[in-house]
């Protein structure tokens, strides 16, 4: 299965980091057993969950930088 991910490069107060989060994958769409709309909604939800994880990592990293200042 092809792994999909979100990558974001962040610069903050002279610090640089690249964050990468895997997007959980659904099995291949099968119209015989799945509803297309629900499948697409679930794909979008998994993307949003991954995006949230990436943002959490970014904020934790920024917080750690602020703690050291």
VEXZA-194136 format. One record per residue: residue in three letters; x, y, z of N, C-alpha, C in turn. Coordinates in pm, whole numbers, plus 32768, in hexadecimal, padded with zeros to 4 digits. Last residue first. Layout:
BEGIN
ALAXYZXYZXYZ;...
//
This chain:
BEGIN
UNK858E8B9F8A3F85B38C2D8A3185B68C738AB7;UNK85288AA38A6885BA8AB38A6D85E68B458A66;UNK841C8AC58A3C84488A9D8AC384DE8AB58AD3;UNK84178AF2892A83F58B5F898584248B428A14;UNK845189EE88D284AD8A5C88B384958AD08913;UNK836E8968892E83F189418962845989AF8946;UNK82AD89E6888E82A789F4891F832E89D2895E;UNK82F88985879483008A1587AF83008A2E8845;UNK82BD887487BE8345889D879C8358893287BB;UNK81AA888087E78200884A885082918875883A;UNK815B88E386EC814789358763819B890387D8;UNK81A38808864581DC888C862F81D088E186AD;UNK8100873D86AA8192872E86AE81D687B686A1;UNK800687AD866B802B879286F680C287858705;UNK801487AC8552800C882B859A8030881A862D;UNK801386968528808486E684FC8086876C8546;UNK7F178654858A7F8F861B85C9800B866C85A6;UNK7E7886DE84D07E748702855D7EED86CE85A8;UNK7EB1864A83EA7ED286D883ED7ED6870A847E;UNK7E3F855684327ED0855F841D7EFF85F08424;UNK7D3285A984377D71857284B07E09857C84A5;UNK7D0D85EF832B7D02865583937D4086278417;UNK7D2984F382B27D85855E82907D8485CA82FD;UNK7C4D847383207CD2843F833E7D3D84A7831E;UNK7B80850A82AA7B8F850A833B7C1B84D98363;UNK7BA384C4819D7BB6855081C67BCC8557825E;UNK7B5E83B481AA7BE383DD817B7C03846B81AA;UNK7A5483D181FA7AB3839082537B4283B2822C;UNK79E68445811779E0848C81977A45845381FA;UNK7A118377805E7A5683F7804C7A55844A80CD;UNK796582B680D079F3829880BD7A42831A80B0;UNK786F833480BC78A683158141793B82F98139;UNK785C833A7FA2785A83B67FEF7898839F807A;UNK785F82257F5D78C782817F2B78CE83017F7F;UNK783D8115802F77F7818B7FFB786181F37FD7;UNK78AA7FC97FE378BA804B8023786680B57FDF;UNK78977EDD7F55788C7ED47FE678917F5B802D;UNK78A87F1D7E4C784C7EB17E7278357EAE7F09;UNK796F7FD57E2C78E580057E23787F7F9B7E4B;UNK7A7E7FFB7EE47A367F8F7EA079A37FB37EA0;UNK7BB6809B7F077B2380A77EFC7AEA80337EAD;UNK7CAE7FFE7FD17C8280317F4F7BEA80357F49;UNK7CA9805C812E7CBB7FFB80C27C8A80398040;UNK7D408192819B7CCF813781907CEF80CC8129;UNK7E5081FD82647E1781DB81E27DA2817B81EF;UNK7EB7831883197E838290831D7E398273829B;UNK7FCD83CA82C27F3B83CC82BB7F0C833B82B9;UNK80E78420838980A683C1832E800F83D38334;UNK819485508392813184FA83D380F384A08369;UNK82AC861583CF826B85B98373820F855D83C2;UNK8355874A83DF82FA86EC841F82B9869683B4;UNK848987DC83F8842887A5839883D7873B83E2;UNK8507890A848584E6887D8491848088578426;UNK85D28A048511859789CB8498857B893784AF;UNK85F58B3D85B985F58AAB85BC85AA8A798540;UNK85CE8C4D85B686528C1A8592865F8B838597;UNK84B88C5785FD85208C9A864C85AB8C5E8634;UNK84678B56853284368BA185A584AD8BD585F6;UNK83F08AB38418845D8B04844E84238B5784BF;UNK838E897B8398837089EB83F283F18A2F841D;UNK82F188BA82A5836F88F582D0835089728321;UNK82358797829F8231882882AF82B8885682E6;UNK818A86918201820A86C7822D81FF875E8233;UNK80C28578821680C286098210814986378247;UNK80A6844C814E80CF849881C280C1852D81A8;UNK805C82FB80F7804C838B80DF807183D2815F;UNK80D181D2806E80C7822680E480BB82B780BC;UNK803280DE7FB6807D815A7FAA806681B28026;UNK80547F8980008000800080008058807C8000;
//
